Amino acid sequence: MISYQLETEISLKEFQSILEESGLARRRPMEDLNLLERMISGSNLLVTARAEGQLVGLLRGISDHCYRSFIADLAVSQDYQRKGIGRQLLIIAREQAPEARLILFSAEDALPFYEKLGFHLHERCYQLKAGEELF
């Protein structure tokens, strides 16, 4: 049975494991442990899915809990994917601030998942990557 909960912190080891097991590690700075630790500690929205205590799903975000909730990571272990865990993590995040807009970047291969859940592409999203100059 999968249990879902809000947590205030997770260990660096758990964070590394769920990124690896979900496939997100390909898109994260896994070699920079200090940065990974700061990613966890800087998040104020951690929703977890656990199977017998083991982390099998994580939603990591930043939210003001009223207007905007930014989902930084939605990771589900590959062995547990396609079982509704990602959807449930998003539902719980939404319940924390029902009036807030959920915003996320999607991996290319996850577009159908988010579209199926009702997310839509926002045409005015911009980014400035680390190291790029602000003019």
N, CA and C atoms as a LAMMPS dump frame, in Angstrom:
ITEM: TIMESTEP
0
ITEM: NUMBER OF ATOMS
405
ITEM: BOX BOUNDS ff ff ff
-5.0000000000000000e+02 5.0000000000000000e+02
-5.0000000000000000e+02 5.0000000000000000e+02
-5.0000000000000000e+02 5.0000000000000000e+02
ITEM: ATOMS id mol type element x y z
1 1 1 N 0.84 -1.185 0
2 1 2 C 0 0 0
3 1 3 C 0.882 1.244 0
4 2 1 N 0.483 2.233 -0.75
5 2 2 C 1.214 3.497 -0.842
6 2 3 C 0.619 4.487 0.15
7 3 1 N 1.474 5.121 0.937
8 3 2 C 1.022 6.185 1.834
9 3 3 C 1.549 7.511 1.298
10 4 1 N 0.731 8.526 1.418
11 4 2 C 1.066 9.867 0.937
12 4 3 C 1.101 10.806 2.13
13 5 1 N 2.045 11.721 2.134
14 5 2 C 2.137 12.669 3.229
15 5 3 C 2.898 13.913 2.794
16 6 1 N 2.633 14.982 3.522
17 6 2 C 3.446 16.182 3.428
18 6 3 C 4.613 15.984 4.374
19 7 1 N 5.791 16.335 3.938
20 7 2 C 6.963 16.231 4.801
21 7 3 C 7.691 17.564 4.79
22 8 1 N 8.412 17.843 5.848
23 8 2 C 9.165 19.1 5.925
24 8 3 C 10.596 18.928 5.447
25 9 1 N 11.06 17.676 5.386
26 9 2 C 12.406 17.423 4.872
27 9 3 C 12.535 15.97 4.457
28 10 1 N 13.446 15.739 3.542
29 10 2 C 13.842 14.383 3.182
30 10 3 C 15.369 14.377 3.16
31 11 1 N 15.941 13.218 3.254
32 11 2 C 17.407 13.132 3.277
33 11 3 C 17.971 13.304 1.864
34 12 1 N 19.214 13.706 1.827
35 12 2 C 19.911 13.826 0.547
36 12 3 C 19.947 12.462 -0.138
37 13 1 N 20.176 11.419 0.623
38 13 2 C 20.23 10.071 0.055
39 13 3 C 18.901 9.69 -0.594
40 14 1 N 17.793 9.988 0.08
41 14 2 C 16.48 9.692 -0.502
42 14 3 C 16.253 10.502 -1.779
43 15 1 N 16.653 11.776 -1.743
44 15 2 C 16.477 12.642 -2.907
45 15 3 C 17.279 12.094 -4.09
46 16 1 N 18.529 11.738 -3.851
47 16 2 C 19.361 11.163 -4.913
48 16 3 C 18.721 9.883 -5.458
49 17 1 N 18.243 9.033 -4.572
50 17 2 C 17.666 7.751 -4.985
51 17 3 C 16.43 7.947 -5.851
52 18 1 N 15.523 8.823 -5.437
53 18 2 C 14.286 8.989 -6.212
54 18 3 C 14.579 9.636 -7.564
55 19 1 N 15.564 10.522 -7.621
56 19 2 C 15.938 11.097 -8.915
57 19 3 C 16.502 10.005 -9.833
58 20 1 N 17.345 9.142 -9.285
59 20 2 C 17.913 8.044 -10.076
60 20 3 C 16.82 7.074 -10.519
61 21 1 N 15.993 6.637 -9.566
62 21 2 C 14.979 5.62 -9.851
63 21 3 C 13.895 6.101 -10.803
64 22 1 N 13.668 7.402 -10.851
65 22 2 C 12.621 7.951 -11.707
66 22 3 C 13.13 8.301 -13.109
67 23 1 N 14.43 8.42 -13.244
68 23 2 C 14.991 8.855 -14.522
69 23 3 C 15.285 10.343 -14.573
70 24 1 N 14.88 11.091 -13.549
71 24 2 C 15.132 12.539 -13.543
72 24 3 C 16.601 12.885 -13.343
73 25 1 N 17.396 11.946 -12.871
74 25 2 C 18.814 12.22 -12.625
75 25 3 C 19.522 12.688 -13.889
76 26 1 N 19.028 12.266 -15.051
77 26 2 C 19.63 12.704 -16.321
78 26 3 C 19.543 14.21 -16.497
79 27 1 N 18.581 14.835 -15.816
80 27 2 C 18.335 16.266 -15.987
81 27 3 C 18.654 17.078 -14.726
82 28 1 N 19.338 16.484 -13.781
83 28 2 C 19.644 17.155 -12.528
84 28 3 C 21.147 17.116 -12.276
85 29 1 N 21.658 18.074 -11.488
86 29 2 C 23.108 18.162 -11.224
87 29 3 C 23.554 17.16 -10.161
88 30 1 N 23.51 15.884 -10.484
89 30 2 C 23.753 14.816 -9.508
90 30 3 C 25.153 14.852 -8.914
91 31 1 N 26.112 15.423 -9.615
92 31 2 C 27.491 15.458 -9.124
93 31 3 C 27.7 16.542 -8.07
94 32 1 N 26.765 17.477 -7.938
95 32 2 C 26.906 18.599 -7.014
96 32 3 C 26.024 18.361 -5.784
97 33 1 N 26.569 17.656 -4.802
98 33 2 C 25.788 17.288 -3.615
99 33 3 C 25.337 18.501 -2.817
100 34 1 N 26.168 19.536 -2.769
101 34 2 C 25.79 20.755 -2.068
102 34 3 C 24.567 21.391 -2.728
103 35 1 N 24.551 21.436 -4.042
104 35 2 C 23.408 22.004 -4.748
105 35 3 C 22.155 21.165 -4.531
106 36 1 N 22.294 19.842 -4.585
107 36 2 C 21.134 18.973 -4.335
108 36 3 C 20.572 19.212 -2.935
109 37 1 N 21.455 19.347 -1.958
110 37 2 C 21.025 19.617 -0.578
111 37 3 C 20.29 20.948 -0.5
112 38 1 N 20.794 21.948 -1.181
113 38 2 C 20.137 23.266 -1.191
114 38 3 C 18.797 23.21 -1.911
115 39 1 N 18.683 22.368 -2.932
116 39 2 C 17.401 22.196 -3.629
117 39 3 C 16.341 21.679 -2.662
118 40 1 N 16.726 20.734 -1.825
119 40 2 C 15.788 20.175 -0.849
120 40 3 C 15.434 21.22 0.208
121 41 1 N 16.451 21.832 0.798
122 41 2 C 16.202 22.76 1.908
123 41 3 C 15.484 24.024 1.452
124 42 1 N 15.604 24.382 0.185
125 42 2 C 14.926 25.573 -0.326
126 42 3 C 13.485 25.338 -0.729
127 43 1 N 13.045 24.109 -0.648
128 43 2 C 11.673 23.769 -1.03
129 43 3 C 10.755 23.86 0.185
130 44 1 N 9.579 24.407 -0.014
131 44 2 C 8.613 24.463 1.086
132 44 3 C 7.369 23.615 0.804
133 45 1 N 7.448 22.804 -0.232
134 45 2 C 6.358 21.89 -0.561
135 45 3 C 6.979 20.548 -0.942
136 46 1 N 6.904 19.611 -0.02
137 46 2 C 7.409 18.258 -0.244
138 46 3 C 6.26 17.286 0.01
139 47 1 N 5.803 16.646 -1.051
140 47 2 C 4.757 15.638 -0.936
141 47 3 C 5.408 14.315 -1.316
142 48 1 N 5.281 13.336 -0.448
143 48 2 C 5.936 12.062 -0.7
144 48 3 C 4.932 10.923 -0.813
145 49 1 N 5.366 9.909 -1.545
146 49 2 C 4.649 8.638 -1.623
147 49 3 C 5.631 7.575 -1.142
148 50 1 N 5.186 6.765 -0.203
149 50 2 C 6.062 5.743 0.367
150 50 3 C 5.371 4.382 0.332
151 51 1 N 6.178 3.384 0.022
152 51 2 C 5.733 1.988 0.079
153 51 3 C 6.532 1.336 1.197
154 52 1 N 5.847 1.001 2.282
155 52 2 C 6.501 0.411 3.458
156 52 3 C 7.687 1.256 3.91
157 53 1 N 7.505 2.564 3.913
158 53 2 C 8.529 3.493 4.371
159 53 3 C 9.513 3.936 3.316
160 54 1 N 9.616 3.205 2.228
161 54 2 C 10.568 3.553 1.161
162 54 3 C 9.972 4.621 0.256
163 55 1 N 10.749 5.663 -0.032
164 55 2 C 10.311 6.737 -0.914
165 55 3 C 10.191 6.215 -2.338
166 56 1 N 8.979 6.267 -2.884
167 56 2 C 8.748 5.832 -4.269
168 56 3 C 8.214 6.959 -5.134
169 57 1 N 7.87 8.087 -4.521
170 57 2 C 7.385 9.238 -5.272
171 57 3 C 7.633 10.512 -4.502
172 58 1 N 7.948 11.58 -5.239
173 58 2 C 8.218 12.872 -4.616
174 58 3 C 7.749 14.002 -5.506
175 59 1 N 7.032 14.921 -4.929
176 59 2 C 6.746 16.204 -5.549
177 59 3 C 7.47 17.239 -4.704
178 60 1 N 8.382 17.966 -5.346
179 60 2 C 9.153 19.007 -4.666
180 60 3 C 8.798 20.331 -5.311
181 61 1 N 8.406 21.307 -4.476
182 61 2 C 8.009 22.584 -5.031
183 61 3 C 8.242 23.753 -4.109
184 62 1 N 7.903 24.907 -4.643
185 62 2 C 7.964 26.175 -3.92
186 62 3 C 6.605 26.828 -4.1
187 63 1 N 5.991 27.19 -2.992
188 63 2 C 4.636 27.725 -3.062
189 63 3 C 4.429 28.845 -2.057
190 64 1 N 3.611 29.831 -2.451
191 64 2 C 3.162 30.83 -1.481
192 64 3 C 1.844 30.373 -0.848
193 65 1 N 1.353 29.221 -1.263
194 65 2 C 0.155 28.56 -0.741
195 65 3 C -1.137 29.348 -0.954
196 66 1 N -1.107 30.262 -1.93
197 66 2 C -2.348 30.978 -2.213
198 66 3 C -2.469 31.405 -3.678
199 67 1 N -1.368 31.752 -4.323
200 67 2 C -1.442 32.3 -5.664
201 67 3 C -0.686 31.461 -6.692
202 68 1 N 0.516 31.001 -6.332
203 68 2 C 1.332 30.211 -7.244
204 68 3 C 2.026 29.064 -6.498
205 69 1 N 2.03 27.911 -7.127
206 69 2 C 2.807 26.771 -6.66
207 69 3 C 3.652 26.298 -7.838
208 70 1 N 4.956 26.379 -7.67
209 70 2 C 5.886 25.975 -8.704
210 70 3 C 6.383 24.565 -8.389
211 71 1 N 6.11 23.636 -9.278
212 71 2 C 6.53 22.257 -9.087
213 71 3 C 7.912 22.108 -9.728
214 72 1 N 8.91 21.861 -8.894
215 72 2 C 10.281 21.747 -9.382
216 72 3 C 10.606 20.321 -9.812
217 73 1 N 10.093 19.338 -9.106
218 73 2 C 10.335 17.935 -9.433
219 73 3 C 9.075 17.128 -9.163
220 74 1 N 8.744 16.278 -10.092
221 74 2 C 7.726 15.254 -9.872
222 74 3 C 8.383 13.948 -10.287
223 75 1 N 8.773 13.166 -9.302
224 75 2 C 9.563 11.962 -9.55
225 75 3 C 8.86 10.75 -8.958
226 76 1 N 8.694 9.723 -9.772
227 76 2 C 8.13 8.448 -9.313
228 76 3 C 9.071 7.35 -9.787
229 77 1 N 9.454 6.475 -8.875
230 77 2 C 10.314 5.344 -9.225
231 77 3 C 9.721 4.591 -10.411
232 78 1 N 10.57 4.199 -11.343
233 78 2 C 10.083 3.542 -12.563
234 78 3 C 9.241 2.306 -12.259
235 79 1 N 9.551 1.579 -11.21
236 79 2 C 8.763 0.395 -10.84
237 79 3 C 7.352 0.751 -10.39
238 80 1 N 7.12 2.009 -10.043
239 80 2 C 5.817 2.435 -9.524
240 80 3 C 5.09 3.373 -10.488
241 81 1 N 5.667 3.636 -11.643
242 81 2 C 5.021 4.528 -12.598
243 81 3 C 3.799 3.858 -13.211
244 82 1 N 2.882 4.681 -13.698
245 82 2 C 1.627 4.242 -14.317
246 82 3 C 0.689 3.553 -13.326
247 83 1 N 0.784 4.002 -12.053
248 83 2 C -0.097 3.472 -11.012
249 83 3 C -0.875 4.594 -10.321
250 84 1 N -0.82 5.805 -10.893
251 84 2 C -1.564 6.931 -10.345
252 84 3 C -0.831 7.701 -9.259
253 85 1 N 0.42 7.384 -8.989
254 85 2 C 1.154 8.034 -7.905
255 85 3 C 1.46 9.489 -8.235
256 86 1 N 1.946 9.76 -9.437
257 86 2 C 2.226 11.142 -9.831
258 86 3 C 0.979 12.006 -9.771
259 87 1 N -0.113 11.459 -10.254
260 87 2 C -1.399 12.179 -10.206
261 87 3 C -1.786 12.485 -8.76
262 88 1 N -1.654 11.505 -7.88
263 88 2 C -2.024 11.702 -6.48
264 88 3 C -1.125 12.739 -5.809
265 89 1 N 0.164 12.733 -6.128
266 89 2 C 1.073 13.75 -5.583
267 89 3 C 0.627 15.149 -6.009
268 90 1 N 0.216 15.286 -7.268
269 90 2 C -0.273 16.582 -7.758
270 90 3 C -1.586 16.978 -7.083
271 91 1 N -2.461 16.019 -6.853
272 91 2 C -3.734 16.303 -6.165
273 91 3 C -3.454 16.845 -4.765
274 92 1 N -2.539 16.21 -4.055
275 92 2 C -2.214 16.656 -2.695
276 92 3 C -1.586 18.046 -2.719
277 93 1 N -0.708 18.293 -3.686
278 93 2 C -0.129 19.635 -3.811
279 93 3 C -1.221 20.658 -4.077
280 94 1 N -2.162 20.324 -4.936
281 94 2 C -3.269 21.228 -5.257
282 94 3 C -4.132 21.492 -4.025
283 95 1 N -4.346 20.483 -3.204
284 95 2 C -5.164 20.635 -1.998
285 95 3 C -4.536 21.602 -0.993
286 96 1 N -3.228 21.779 -1.04
287 96 2 C -2.561 22.689 -0.109
288 96 3 C -2.903 24.14 -0.4
289 97 1 N -3.267 24.438 -1.624
290 97 2 C -3.634 25.805 -2.029
291 97 3 C -4.542 25.693 -3.248
292 98 1 N -5.807 25.377 -3.048
293 98 2 C -6.704 25.128 -4.179
294 98 3 C -6.83 26.302 -5.142
295 99 1 N -6.612 27.518 -4.652
296 99 2 C -6.759 28.69 -5.512
297 99 3 C -5.472 29.035 -6.257
298 100 1 N -4.38 28.352 -5.947
299 100 2 C -3.089 28.655 -6.577
300 100 3 C -2.966 27.973 -7.941
301 101 1 N -2.272 28.635 -8.843
302 101 2 C -1.952 28.05 -10.138
303 101 3 C -0.757 27.124 -9.976
304 102 1 N -0.852 25.905 -10.503
305 102 2 C 0.272 24.98 -10.519
306 102 3 C 1.073 25.22 -11.795
307 103 1 N 2.369 25.422 -11.629
308 103 2 C 3.244 25.712 -12.757
309 103 3 C 4.417 24.743 -12.705
310 104 1 N 4.791 24.186 -13.868
311 104 2 C 5.926 23.266 -13.899
312 104 3 C 6.557 23.251 -15.279
313 105 1 N 7.816 22.842 -15.306
314 105 2 C 8.502 22.507 -16.556
315 105 3 C 8.336 21.011 -16.737
316 106 1 N 8.103 20.582 -17.948
317 106 2 C 7.913 19.161 -18.207
318 106 3 C 9.064 18.612 -19.03
319 107 1 N 9.491 17.411 -18.686
320 107 2 C 10.395 16.686 -19.567
321 107 3 C 9.627 16.369 -20.847
322 108 1 N 10.339 16.32 -21.963
323 108 2 C 9.69 16.104 -23.255
324 108 3 C 8.82 14.853 -23.268
325 109 1 N 9.309 13.787 -22.668
326 109 2 C 8.557 12.532 -22.694
327 109 3 C 7.383 12.509 -21.713
328 110 1 N 7.238 13.54 -20.89
329 110 2 C 6.133 13.595 -19.93
330 110 3 C 4.977 14.469 -20.402
331 111 1 N 5.106 15.087 -21.559
332 111 2 C 4.038 15.968 -22.06
333 111 3 C 2.675 15.277 -22.099
334 112 1 N 2.561 14.064 -22.626
335 112 2 C 1.241 13.42 -22.653
336 112 3 C 0.646 13.205 -21.262
337 113 1 N 1.493 12.913 -20.276
338 113 2 C 1.019 12.719 -18.9
339 113 3 C 0.362 13.992 -18.378
340 114 1 N 1.044 15.121 -18.512
341 114 2 C 0.501 16.374 -17.989
342 114 3 C -0.726 16.83 -18.773
343 115 1 N -0.705 16.653 -20.081
344 115 2 C -1.87 17.027 -20.883
345 115 3 C -3.078 16.184 -20.514
346 116 1 N -2.863 14.892 -20.249
347 116 2 C -3.958 13.998 -19.84
348 116 3 C -4.595 14.465 -18.532
349 117 1 N -3.776 15.067 -17.657
350 117 2 C -4.278 15.543 -16.368
351 117 3 C -4.937 16.914 -16.452
352 118 1 N -4.866 17.548 -17.622
353 118 2 C -5.508 18.844 -17.788
354 118 3 C -4.568 20.029 -17.821
355 119 1 N -3.263 19.806 -17.667
356 119 2 C -2.297 20.902 -17.783
357 119 3 C -2.264 21.362 -19.233
358 120 1 N -1.963 22.623 -19.438
359 120 2 C -1.831 23.132 -20.796
360 120 3 C -0.593 24.012 -20.894
361 121 1 N -0.074 24.069 -22.086
362 121 2 C 1.13 24.835 -22.36
363 121 3 C 0.853 26.326 -22.227
364 122 1 N 1.723 27.024 -21.523
365 122 2 C 1.602 28.469 -21.371
366 122 3 C 2.559 29.127 -22.35
367 123 1 N 2.036 29.943 -23.207
368 123 2 C 2.852 30.516 -24.279
369 123 3 C 3.744 31.68 -23.844
370 124 1 N 3.63 32.14 -22.61
371 124 2 C 4.441 33.276 -22.173
372 124 3 C 5.377 32.93 -21.02
373 125 1 N 5.884 31.748 -21.026
374 125 2 C 6.846 31.347 -20.013
375 125 3 C 8.249 31.607 -20.563
376 126 1 N 9.052 32.282 -19.791
377 126 2 C 10.42 32.594 -20.192
378 126 3 C 11.372 32.072 -19.137
379 127 1 N 12.616 31.853 -19.557
380 127 2 C 13.63 31.433 -18.604
381 127 3 C 14.953 32.094 -18.943
382 128 1 N 15.747 32.295 -17.944
383 128 2 C 17.116 32.758 -18.078
384 128 3 C 17.964 31.764 -17.305
385 129 1 N 18.745 30.97 -18.02
386 129 2 C 19.513 29.91 -17.384
387 129 3 C 20.697 30.473 -16.614
388 130 1 N 21.145 29.707 -15.625
389 130 2 C 22.343 30.081 -14.861
390 130 3 C 23.481 30.3 -15.838
391 131 1 N 24.216 31.374 -15.631
392 131 2 C 25.342 31.695 -16.504
393 131 3 C 24.989 32.553 -17.696
394 132 1 N 23.698 32.663 -17.997
395 132 2 C 23.28 33.541 -19.098
396 132 3 C 23.164 34.962 -18.583
397 133 1 N 23.599 35.894 -19.394
398 133 2 C 23.654 37.292 -18.978
399 133 3 C 22.276 37.956 -19.024
400 134 1 N 21.975 38.711 -18.002
401 134 2 C 20.78 39.543 -17.971
402 134 3 C 21.165 40.893 -18.534
403 135 1 N 20.503 41.322 -19.591
404 135 2 C 20.859 42.587 -20.263
405 135 3 C 20.128 43.759 -19.655
